[in-house]
């Protein structure tokens, strides 16, 4: 049996999206109501769930699985930020988030936003 965190506390909002925003990508707010792919070292506000016709549904709370770069984050509260290229990384300047699972074979981690 496997533990699942999917669906926990999910909240989404619709934003305008710049070119380059794709589903399952961490994003940052760059202007009023506009999100862009999260740049390296910047805090991400959430993850794009769906992108269509210049708009994106952004998950702002709940459980998400994201690719990471660099050293695998440890389970527990970790300080994370964007790593660019649709990934996240451990970064002292990031925001504190709860990492609940880490898949080092696939460089993915489960985070509660």
DSSP file (Angstrom, degrees, kcal/mol; ACC not computed):
  #  RESIDUE AA STRUCTURE BP1 BP2  ACC     N-H-->O    O-->H-N    N-H-->O    O-->H-N    TCO  KAPPA ALPHA  PHI   PSI    X-CA   Y-CA   Z-CA
    1    1 A X              0   0    0      0, 0.0     2,-0.4     0, 0.0     0, 0.0   0.000 360.0 360.0 360.0 141.4    0.0    0.0    0.0
    2    2 A X        -     0   0    0      2,-0.0     2,-0.3     0, 0.0     0, 0.0  -0.923 360.0-123.3-117.4 138.9    1.2    3.5   -0.9
    3    3 A X        -     0   0    0     -2,-0.4     2,-0.4     2,-0.0     0, 0.0  -0.584  27.8-160.2 -76.3 139.1    0.5    6.7    1.0
    4    4 A X        +     0   0    0     -2,-0.3    -1,-0.0     1,-0.1    -2,-0.0  -0.985  24.3 178.0-126.5 132.9   -1.1    9.4   -1.3
    5    5 A X    >   +     0   0    0     -2,-0.4     3,-2.0     3,-0.0    58,-0.4   0.411  41.7 131.1-105.9  -2.8   -1.2   13.1   -0.6
    6    6 A X  T 3  S+     0   0    0      1,-0.3     3,-0.1    56,-0.1    58,-0.1  -0.242  72.1  19.7 -55.2 134.6   -2.9   14.0   -3.9
    7    7 A X  T >  S+     0   0    0     56,-0.3     3,-1.1     1,-0.3     2,-0.3   0.209  83.8 145.3  91.7 -14.2   -5.9   16.3   -3.4
    8    8 A X  T <  S-     0   0    0     -3,-2.0    55,-0.9     1,-0.3    -1,-0.3  -0.416  81.4 -28.1 -62.6 119.2   -4.8   17.6    0.0
    9    9 A X  T 3  S+     0   0    0     -2,-0.3    -1,-0.3    53,-0.2     2,-0.1   0.685  85.0 179.4  54.0  26.9   -5.9   21.2    0.4
   10   10 A X    <   +     0   0    0     -3,-1.1     2,-0.4    50,-0.1    52,-0.2  -0.381   6.5 174.0 -67.1 134.5   -5.7   22.0   -3.3
   11   11 A X  E     -A   61   0A   0     50,-1.3    49,-2.9    -2,-0.1    50,-1.1  -0.994   5.4-174.7-138.0 132.5   -6.6   25.6   -4.2
   12   12 A X  E     -A   59   0A   0     -2,-0.4     2,-0.3    47,-0.3    47,-0.2  -0.919   7.6-173.2-128.4 155.5   -6.3   27.0   -7.7
   13   13 A X  E     -A   58   0A   0     45,-1.9    45,-3.2    -2,-0.3     2,-0.5  -0.979  27.3-115.6-141.5 152.1   -6.7   30.4   -9.3
   14   14 A X  E     +A   57   0A   0     -2,-0.3     2,-0.3    43,-0.2    43,-0.2  -0.777  36.7 172.4 -94.5 131.7   -6.6   31.6  -12.9
   15   15 A X  E     -A   56   0A   0     41,-2.5    41,-2.8    -2,-0.5     2,-0.2  -0.890  39.3-102.6-126.7 157.8   -3.9   33.9  -14.1
   16   16 A X  E     -Ab  55  34A   0     17,-2.7    19,-2.5    -2,-0.3     2,-0.4  -0.578  44.6-146.8 -70.3 150.5   -2.8   35.3  -17.4
   17   17 A X  E     - b   0  35A   0     37,-2.6    19,-0.2    17,-0.2     3,-0.1  -0.976   4.2-135.3-128.7 136.9    0.3   33.4  -18.5
   18   18 A X    >   -     0   0    0     17,-2.3     3,-1.5    -2,-0.4    36,-0.1  -0.347  47.4 -76.7 -76.4 166.4    3.4   34.5  -20.5
   19   19 A X  T 3  S+     0   0    0      1,-0.2    18,-0.3    -2,-0.1    -1,-0.2  -0.359 118.4  41.5 -58.7 143.9    4.8   32.3  -23.2
   20   20 A X  T 3  S+     0   0    0      1,-0.3     2,-0.4    16,-0.1    -1,-0.2   0.192  77.2 126.1 100.8 -16.5    6.8   29.4  -21.8
   21   21 A X    <   +     0   0    0     -3,-1.5    -1,-0.3    14,-0.1     2,-0.3  -0.649  35.6 172.9 -76.3 126.9    4.4   28.5  -19.0
   22   22 A X    >   -     0   0    0     -2,-0.4     3,-1.1    -3,-0.1    26,-0.3  -0.885  38.9 -76.9-130.5 162.8    3.5   24.8  -19.2
   23   23 A X  T 3  S+     0   0    0     -2,-0.3    26,-0.2     1,-0.2     3,-0.1  -0.254 113.9  21.4 -59.1 145.6    1.6   22.4  -17.1
   24   24 A X  T 3  S+     0   0    0     24,-3.6     2,-0.4     1,-0.2    -1,-0.2   0.678  95.1 128.0  69.6  23.1    3.4   21.0  -14.0
   25   25 A X    <   -     0   0    0     -3,-1.1    23,-2.6    23,-0.4    -1,-0.2  -0.892  63.5-118.7-109.9 136.1    5.8   24.0  -13.9
   26   26 A X  E     -C   47   0A   0     -2,-0.4    12,-2.2    21,-0.2     2,-0.3  -0.526  39.3-167.4 -69.0 140.4    6.6   26.2  -10.9
   27   27 A X  E     -CD  46  37A   0     19,-2.4    18,-2.3    10,-0.2    19,-1.1  -0.853  15.7-149.9-129.1 162.4    5.6   29.8  -11.7
   28   28 A X  E     - D   0  36A   0      8,-2.3     8,-2.3    -2,-0.3     2,-0.5  -0.958  27.9-111.5-128.6 150.1    6.1   33.3  -10.2
   29   29 A X  E     + D   0  35A   0     -2,-0.3     6,-0.2     6,-0.2     3,-0.1  -0.708  37.6 170.1 -80.0 126.3    3.9   36.4  -10.4
   30   30 A X  E     +     0   0A   0      4,-2.4     2,-0.3    -2,-0.5     5,-0.2   0.635  63.3   1.9-114.1 -20.8    5.6   38.9  -12.5
   31   31 A X  E >  S- D   0  34A   0      3,-1.2     3,-2.2     0, 0.0    -1,-0.3  -0.907 107.2 -48.0-150.9 176.2    2.9   41.6  -13.0
   32   32 A X  T 3  S-     0   0    0      1,-0.3     3,-0.1    -2,-0.3    -2,-0.0  -0.340 126.2 -14.4 -53.3 115.0   -0.7   42.2  -11.8
   33   33 A X  T 3  S+     0   0    0     -2,-0.2   -17,-2.7     1,-0.2     2,-0.4   0.638 112.2 117.4  67.5  16.0   -2.4   38.8  -12.4
   34   34 A X  E <   -bD  16  31A   0     -3,-2.2    -4,-2.4   -19,-0.2    -3,-1.2  -0.959  43.9-165.3-122.6 131.5    0.4   37.5  -14.7
   35   35 A X  E     -bD  17  29A   0    -19,-2.5   -17,-2.3    -2,-0.4     2,-0.3  -0.856   5.4-177.1-114.1 152.7    2.6   34.5  -14.1
   36   36 A X  E     - D   0  28A   0     -8,-2.3    -8,-2.3    -2,-0.3   -16,-0.1  -0.895  45.8 -72.4-135.0 163.4    5.8   33.4  -15.8
   37   37 A X  E     - D   0  27A   0    -18,-0.3     2,-0.3    -2,-0.3   -10,-0.2  -0.366  64.0-101.4 -55.6 138.6    8.1   30.4  -15.5
   38   38 A X        -     0   0    0    -12,-2.2    46,-0.4     1,-0.1    48,-0.4  -0.476  37.5-136.2 -69.5 127.4    9.9   30.7  -12.2
   39   39 A X    >   -     0   0    0     -2,-0.3     3,-1.9     4,-0.1    43,-0.3  -0.411  34.5 -80.2 -79.5 157.3   13.4   32.0  -12.6
   40   40 A X  T 3  S+     0   0    0     43,-0.3    43,-0.3     1,-0.3    -1,-0.1  -0.352 117.0  12.7 -58.3 131.2   16.4   30.5  -10.8
   41   41 A X  T 3  S+     0   0    0     41,-2.9     2,-0.3     1,-0.3    -1,-0.3   0.404 101.9 116.0  82.7  -1.8   16.6   31.8   -7.2
   42   42 A X  S <  S-     0   0    0     -3,-1.9    40,-3.3    40,-0.1     2,-0.3  -0.682  71.4-107.0 -98.2 153.4   13.2   33.3   -7.2
   43   43 A X        -     0   0    0     -2,-0.3     2,-0.4    38,-0.2    -4,-0.1  -0.604  30.6-139.7 -76.4 135.2   10.3   32.2   -5.0
   44   44 A X        -     0   0    0     -2,-0.3   -16,-0.3    36,-0.2     3,-0.1  -0.787   7.8-158.5 -96.4 142.1    7.5   30.3   -6.8
   45   45 A X        -     0   0    0    -18,-2.3     2,-0.3    -2,-0.4   -17,-0.2   0.716  65.1 -47.9 -89.5 -23.0    3.9   31.1   -5.9
   46   46 A X  E     -C   27   0A   0    -19,-1.1   -19,-2.4   -21,-0.0     2,-0.4  -0.950  62.9 -74.9 177.8-162.4    2.5   27.8   -7.2
   47   47 A X  E     -CE  26  59A   0     12,-1.8    12,-3.2    -2,-0.3     2,-0.3  -0.982  37.9-115.3-130.6 134.2    2.4   25.3  -10.0
   48   48 A X  E     + E   0  58A   0    -23,-2.6   -24,-3.6    -2,-0.4   -23,-0.4  -0.529  29.1 179.0 -68.0 126.2    0.7   25.5  -13.4
   49   49 A X  E     -     0   0A   0      8,-3.5     2,-0.3     1,-0.4    -1,-0.2   0.822  69.9  -0.1 -93.3 -41.9   -2.0   22.8  -13.6
   50   50 A X  E     - E   0  57A   0      7,-1.0     7,-2.3   -27,-0.1     2,-0.4  -0.993  60.9-160.6-150.3 143.1   -3.3   23.7  -17.0
   51   51 A X  E     + E   0  56A   0     -2,-0.3     2,-0.3     5,-0.2     5,-0.2  -0.995  21.2 156.7-131.3 128.8   -2.5   26.3  -19.7
   52   52 A X  E >   - E   0  55A   0      3,-3.0     3,-1.8    -2,-0.4   -35,-0.1  -0.949  61.7 -13.3-155.6 131.2   -4.8   27.3  -22.5
   53   53 A X  T 3  S-     0   0    0     -2,-0.3     3,-0.1     1,-0.3    -1,-0.0   0.826 127.6 -45.2  50.5  43.3   -5.2   30.4  -24.7
   54   54 A X  T 3  S+     0   0    0      1,-0.3   -37,-2.6   -38,-0.1     2,-0.3   0.516 120.7  97.4  84.4   5.1   -2.9   32.7  -22.6
   55   55 A X  E <   -AE  16  52A   0     -3,-1.8    -3,-3.0   -39,-0.3     2,-0.4  -0.916  51.5-162.3-125.7 153.5   -4.4   31.7  -19.3
   56   56 A X  E     -AE  15  51A   0    -41,-2.8   -41,-2.5    -2,-0.3     2,-0.6  -0.999  20.0-135.0-137.4 137.2   -3.2   29.2  -16.6
   57   57 A X  E     -AE  14  50A   0     -7,-2.3    -8,-3.5    -2,-0.4    -7,-1.0  -0.828  32.0-159.8 -83.8 120.4   -4.8   27.5  -13.7
   58   58 A X  E     -AE  13  48A   0    -45,-3.2   -45,-1.9    -2,-0.6     2,-0.7  -0.914  13.3-140.0-111.3 123.2   -2.3   27.8  -10.9
   59   59 A X  E     +AE  12  47A   0    -12,-3.2   -12,-1.8    -2,-0.5   -47,-0.3  -0.731  24.4 174.8 -80.5 118.3   -2.3   25.6   -7.9
   60   60 A X  E     +     0   0A   0    -49,-2.9     2,-0.3    -2,-0.7   -48,-0.2   0.565  62.2  24.0-101.6 -13.9   -1.5   27.8   -4.9
   61   61 A X  E    S+A   11   0A   0    -50,-1.1   -50,-1.3     2,-0.1     2,-0.2  -0.978  90.5  44.8-149.6 157.8   -1.9   25.3   -2.1
   62   62 A X  S    S-     0   0    0     -2,-0.3    51,-3.0   -52,-0.2     2,-0.4  -0.544  89.0 -27.4 104.9-170.1   -1.9   21.6   -1.5
   63   63 A X  E     +F  112   0B   0    -55,-0.9   -56,-0.3   -58,-0.4     2,-0.3  -0.667  57.0 168.0 -89.2 132.9    0.4   18.7   -2.6
   64   64 A X  E     -F  111   0B   0     47,-2.5    47,-3.2    -2,-0.4     2,-0.5  -0.981  28.5-138.0-138.0 151.1    2.5   18.9   -5.8
   65   65 A X  E     +F  110   0B   0     -2,-0.3     2,-0.4    45,-0.2    45,-0.2  -0.959  30.8 178.9-109.4 126.0    5.3   16.7   -7.2
   66   66 A X  E     -F  109   0B   0     43,-2.7    43,-2.4    -2,-0.5     2,-0.2  -0.946  30.5-114.8-129.3 145.5    8.0   18.8   -8.8
   67   67 A X  E     -F  108   0B   0     19,-0.4    21,-2.0    -2,-0.4     2,-0.3  -0.536  35.5-159.5 -72.8 144.8   11.4   18.0  -10.4
   68   68 A X  B     -g   88   0B   0     39,-2.2     2,-0.3    19,-0.2    21,-0.2  -0.855   7.5-148.9-122.0 160.6   14.4   19.3   -8.5
   69   69 A X        +     0   0    0     19,-2.2    21,-0.4    -2,-0.3     2,-0.1  -0.892  62.3  13.8-122.9 159.3   17.9   20.1   -9.5
   70   70 A X  S    S+     0   0    0     -2,-0.3     2,-0.1    19,-0.1    -2,-0.1  -0.473 115.4   4.8  79.1-152.4   21.1   19.9   -7.4
   71   71 A X  S    S-     0   0    0     -2,-0.1    19,-0.4     1,-0.1    -2,-0.1  -0.420  87.0-103.7 -68.2 137.8   21.1   18.0   -4.1
   72   72 A X        -     0   0    0     -2,-0.1    -1,-0.1     1,-0.1     2,-0.1  -0.391  38.1-115.7 -61.2 132.6   17.9   16.2   -3.2
   73   73 A X        -     0   0    0     -2,-0.1     2,-0.1     1,-0.1    -1,-0.1  -0.418  30.6-117.7 -66.7 148.3   15.9   18.2   -0.6
   74   74 A X        -     0   0    0      1,-0.1    25,-0.2    -2,-0.1     2,-0.2  -0.477  33.5 -94.7 -80.6 157.4   15.4   16.4    2.7
   75   75 A X  S    S+     0   0    0     -2,-0.1     2,-0.2    25,-0.1    25,-0.2  -0.496  91.9  44.6 -69.8 142.9   12.0   15.4    4.0
   76   76 A X  E    S-H   99   0B   0     23,-2.9    23,-2.4    -2,-0.2     2,-0.4  -0.663 110.7 -17.5 114.3-172.7   10.6   18.0    6.4
   77   77 A X  E    S+H   98   0B   0     21,-0.2     2,-0.3    -2,-0.2    21,-0.2  -0.536  72.3 171.8 -70.7 124.2   10.4   21.8    6.2
   78   78 A X  E     -H   97   0B   0     19,-2.9    19,-3.0    -2,-0.4     2,-0.7  -0.933  37.6-116.6-132.1 153.9   13.0   22.9    3.6
   79   79 A X  E     +H   96   0B   0     -2,-0.3    12,-2.5    17,-0.2     2,-0.3  -0.842  44.5 178.1 -94.0 115.5   13.7   26.3    2.0
   80   80 A X  E     +HI  95  90B   0     15,-2.7    15,-2.6    -2,-0.7     2,-0.3  -0.864  12.9 169.6-123.7 151.6   13.0   26.0   -1.7
   81   81 A X  E     - I   0  89B   0      8,-2.3     8,-2.5    -2,-0.3   -38,-0.2  -0.907  44.7 -71.6-145.9 172.2   13.1   28.3   -4.7
   82   82 A X  E     - I   0  88B   0    -40,-3.3   -41,-2.9   -43,-0.3     6,-0.3  -0.351  29.5-167.2 -65.4 150.3   12.9   28.0   -8.5
   83   83 A X  E     -     0   0B   0      4,-2.7   -43,-0.3     1,-0.3     5,-0.2   0.337  42.7-115.2-115.6   1.5   15.9   26.5  -10.3
   84   84 A X  E >  S+ I   0  87B   0      3,-0.7     3,-1.6   -46,-0.4    -1,-0.3  -0.076  92.7  68.8  79.7 168.5   14.8   27.6  -13.8
   85   85 A X  T 3  S-     0   0    0      1,-0.3     3,-0.1    -3,-0.1   -46,-0.1   0.777 131.1 -61.6  55.3  31.3   13.9   25.1  -16.5
   86   86 A X  T 3  S+     0   0    0    -48,-0.4   -19,-0.4     1,-0.3    -1,-0.3   0.683 111.6 110.2  74.9  18.5   10.7   24.1  -14.7
   87   87 A X  E <   - I   0  84B   0     -3,-1.6    -4,-2.7   -49,-0.2    -3,-0.7  -0.726  55.0-140.0-120.4 170.0   12.5   22.8  -11.6
   88   88 A X  E     -gI  68  82B   0    -21,-2.0   -19,-2.2    -6,-0.3     2,-0.3  -0.781  16.6-170.7-120.6 169.7   13.0   23.7   -8.0
   89   89 A X  E     - I   0  81B   0     -8,-2.5    -8,-2.3    -2,-0.3     2,-0.3  -0.982  35.7 -89.9-153.5 160.4   16.1   23.6   -5.7
   90   90 A X  E     + I   0  80B   0    -21,-0.4     2,-0.3   -19,-0.4   -10,-0.3  -0.619  54.4 165.7 -70.1 132.4   17.1   24.0   -2.1
   91   91 A X    >   -     0   0    0    -12,-2.5     3,-2.4    -2,-0.3    -2,-0.1  -0.906  41.1-142.5-157.6 121.1   17.9   27.7   -1.6
   92   92 A X  T 3  S+     0   0    0     -2,-0.3   -12,-0.1     1,-0.3    -1,-0.1   0.732 105.4  55.0 -58.8 -23.3   18.4   29.6    1.6
   93   93 A X  T 3  S+     0   0    0    -14,-0.1    -1,-0.3     2,-0.1   -50,-0.1   0.445  96.1  88.8 -89.3   0.0   16.7   32.6    0.0
   94   94 A X  S <  S-     0   0    0     -3,-2.4     2,-0.3   -15,-0.1   -13,-0.2   0.183  85.6 -82.1 -80.3-159.0   13.6   30.6   -0.9
   95   95 A X  E     -H   80   0B   0    -15,-2.6   -15,-2.7   -51,-0.1     2,-0.5  -0.852  40.5-106.9-112.5 149.2   10.4   29.9    1.0
   96   96 A X  E     +H   79   0B   0     -2,-0.3     2,-0.3   -17,-0.2   -17,-0.2  -0.614  47.9 166.6 -78.0 121.2    9.9   27.3    3.7
   97   97 A X  E     -H   78   0B   0    -19,-3.0   -19,-2.9    -2,-0.5     2,-0.7  -0.936  39.4-107.1-134.0 155.6    7.7   24.4    2.4
   98   98 A X  E     -HJ  77 112B   0     14,-1.2    14,-2.7    -2,-0.3     2,-0.6  -0.755  26.1-159.6 -88.6 114.4    7.0   20.9    3.7
   99   99 A X  E     +HJ  76 111B   0    -23,-2.4   -23,-2.9    -2,-0.7    12,-0.2  -0.844  15.1 173.7 -91.0 120.4    8.7   18.2    1.6
  100  100 A X  E     +     0   0B   0     10,-2.4     2,-0.3    -2,-0.6    11,-0.2   0.626  62.4  14.1-106.8 -16.8    6.8   14.9    2.3
  101  101 A X  E     - J   0 110B   0      9,-1.1     9,-3.0   -27,-0.1     2,-0.4  -0.980  57.1-160.1-156.5 149.6    8.5   12.6   -0.2
  102  102 A X  E     - J   0 109B   0     -2,-0.3     2,-0.7     7,-0.2     7,-0.2  -0.997   3.2-165.9-134.0 128.3   11.6   12.5   -2.3
  103  103 A X  E >>> + J   0 108B   0      5,-3.4     5,-2.0    -2,-0.4     4,-0.7  -0.866   9.7 177.9-112.2  92.6   12.2   10.2   -5.4
  104  104 A X  T 345S+     0   0    0     -2,-0.7     3,-0.2     1,-0.2    -1,-0.1   0.797  76.3  63.0 -69.6 -27.5   16.0   10.5   -6.0
  105  105 A X  T 345S+     0   0    0      1,-0.2    -1,-0.2     3,-0.1    -2,-0.0   0.848 119.2  25.9 -65.0 -32.6   15.8    8.0   -8.9
  106  106 A X  T <45S-     0   0    0     -3,-0.6    -1,-0.2     2,-0.2    -2,-0.2   0.320 106.5-120.3-112.3   5.7   13.6   10.4  -10.9
  107  107 A X  T  <5 +     0   0    0     -4,-0.7   -39,-2.2    -3,-0.2     2,-0.3   0.916  68.0 134.0  53.3  49.5   14.7   13.7   -9.2
  108  108 A X  E   < -FJ  67 103B   0     -5,-2.0    -5,-3.4   -41,-0.3     2,-0.4  -0.938  34.8-169.7-124.6 148.6   11.2   14.5   -8.0
  109  109 A X  E     -FJ  66 102B   0    -43,-2.4   -43,-2.7    -2,-0.3     2,-0.5  -0.999  20.6-130.3-138.8 145.8    9.9   15.6   -4.6
  110  110 A X  E     -FJ  65 101B   0     -9,-3.0   -10,-2.4    -2,-0.4    -9,-1.1  -0.813  31.8-176.9 -93.5 127.6    6.5   16.0   -3.1
  111  111 A X  E     -FJ  64  99B   0    -47,-3.2   -47,-2.5    -2,-0.5     2,-0.7  -0.961  25.7-141.9-128.6 139.2    5.8   19.4   -1.6
  112  112 A X  E      FJ  63  98B   0    -14,-2.7   -14,-1.2    -2,-0.4   -49,-0.2  -0.917 360.0 360.0 -99.7 115.5    2.9   20.8    0.3
  113  113 A X              0   0    0    -51,-3.0   -50,-0.1    -2,-0.7    -1,-0.1   0.457 360.0 360.0 -72.4 360.0    2.6   24.4   -0.8
